[in-house]
Amino acid sequence: MPLLPPHRVAFLAAVLRSPVTVGAVAPSSPKLAARLAAVVPRIGQPVVVELGPGTGSVTTAIEHRLAGRGRHVAVEIDPALARYLRTQHAGVEVLVGDAADLPRLFAEYQVTEVDAVISGLPWSLIDIDVQRAIVAATARSLRPGGCFTTFAYVHALSMTRACQFRALLGEIFFEVLTTRTVWWNLPPAVTYVCRRPRAVQGAQRRPGPAG
Ligand SMILES: C[S@@+](CC[C@H](N)C(=O)[O-])C[C@H]1O[C@@H](n2cnc3c(N)ncnc32)[C@H](O)[C@@H]1O
């Protein structure tokens, strides 16, 4: 009998292959995953893009929220994790690729007018220029009223790249909400909920009524 469930084994294997790419000691808890997935609209046929799905904790919460509606595209850089994810989530379009390459991936797979981009990327381990490229491409992909959300580990909030990332969100979005800490996660985390992109290069966005 295995000591760990298959998703834990797949996650641990990815950490051992490339700790800096994974940037976490464990998959997100169901509580954190549900908090992230809460931005998926309850009505209509939403287009949802997930960045860095890993072994699928957040994927499961998004699928639950979509309940068979819309489109769910997941971009994962680790081919082995992407293969694992496909075995567990047949309804999700899993793309093997780098989130830094989002404009090309979105063009190739015709991903437009996105309702929600939900990220599990390890921002505090990603260079600021790459952070900027990914968040700007994300902002450009959102439809009016669309939302970008991600999480940050509380213990790492004062790290330089984590601070740079938080500042970057304010540069790119008019509205950035930091939610309460999700303590039931290893380690505890907050989420950022970002709406109303400012005019980012290559995009025409107008502020909403409160902007
Ligand atoms: C912190 S883990 C989060 C996994 C999962 N979303 C969760 O919350 O349990 C980060 C994930 O992002 C993936 N990743 C890291 N850099 C990436 C990039 N540039 N593009 C796409 N995926 C990336 C890693 O392979 C890993 O699966």
The ligand as a Tripos MOL2 file, in Angstrom:
@<TRIPOS>MOLECULE
LIG
   27    29     1     0     0
SMALL
NO_CHARGES

@<TRIPOS>ATOM
      1 C1          3.3910   26.4220   -6.3860 C.3       1 LIG1
      2 S1          3.0550   25.1500   -7.6000 S.3       1 LIG1
      3 C2          1.2850   25.3100   -7.5890 C.3       1 LIG1
      4 C3          0.5860   24.0750   -8.0710 C.3       1 LIG1
      5 C4         -0.9430   24.1150   -7.9320 C.3       1 LIG1
      6 N1         -1.5420   25.2150   -8.6630 N.3       1 LIG1
      7 C5         -1.3450   24.2210   -6.4820 C.2       1 LIG1
      8 O1         -1.7720   25.3220   -6.0870 O.co2     1 LIG1
      9 O2         -1.2320   23.2170   -5.7720 O.co2     1 LIG1
     10 C6          3.5880   26.0150   -9.0680 C.3       1 LIG1
     11 C7          3.2460   25.3370  -10.3810 C.3       1 LIG1
     12 O3          3.5780   26.2550  -11.4300 O.3       1 LIG1
     13 C8          4.2900   25.5740  -12.4610 C.3       1 LIG1
     14 N2          5.1020   26.5950  -13.1440 N.ar      1 LIG1
     15 C9          6.1830   27.2590  -12.6510 C.ar      1 LIG1
     16 N3          6.6330   28.1560  -13.5350 N.ar      1 LIG1
     17 C10         5.7960   28.0820  -14.6170 C.ar      1 LIG1
     18 C11         5.7260   28.7910  -15.8600 C.ar      1 LIG1
     19 N4          6.6160   29.7460  -16.1640 N.pl3     1 LIG1
     20 N5          4.7280   28.4730  -16.7150 N.ar      1 LIG1
     21 C12         3.8100   27.5160  -16.4180 C.ar      1 LIG1
     22 N6          3.8340   26.8060  -15.2640 N.ar      1 LIG1
     23 C13         4.8030   27.0890  -14.3660 C.ar      1 LIG1
     24 C14         5.0980   24.5270  -11.7010 C.3       1 LIG1
     25 O4          5.5470   23.4770  -12.5330 O.3       1 LIG1
     26 C15         4.0650   24.0810  -10.6630 C.3       1 LIG1
     27 O5          3.2060   23.1100  -11.2040 O.3       1 LIG1
@<TRIPOS>BOND
     1     1     2 1
     2     2     3 1
     3     2    10 1
     4     3     4 1
     5     4     5 1
     6     5     6 1
     7     5     7 1
     8     7     8 2
     9     7     9 1
    10    10    11 1
    11    11    12 1
    12    11    26 1
    13    12    13 1
    14    13    14 1
    15    13    24 1
    16    14    15 ar
    17    14    23 ar
    18    15    16 ar
    19    16    17 ar
    20    17    18 ar
    21    17    23 ar
    22    18    19 1
    23    18    20 ar
    24    20    21 ar
    25    21    22 ar
    26    22    23 ar
    27    24    25 1
    28    24    26 1
    29    26    27 1
@<TRIPOS>SUBSTRUCTURE
     1 LIG1         1 GROUP 0 **** ****
